[in-house]
Amino acid sequence: MGLASVATLPLAIYVTRFSESYELLHAGFAIPVAAALGLGAVALARRGRARASLSLAPRRGGGVAAAGRVLGVVGLCLAASALVALGVYGFLEYVGSRE
């Protein structure tokens, strides 16, 4: 899920490049998808670490949970920065249309 979260926004932007009916602004609809995938990755990593700590066997798979958590957080950061960029664009469009 973390990898999907990180890849969602660049993939949405890449698809708009080759589509005649979609513009770059339409890639903003992928922001909630990336955020949901990022939150899911963080939750799954937390569950995986909790499950590994309850096991009597030697800890294995902790690296995968850590990588999932890092990728989930990176996906959340990408979604947040895309949301800020979209907000700044909307603000500038609003200010530009008032003149």
Beta strands, then each sheet from edge to edge (+ up, - down):
end
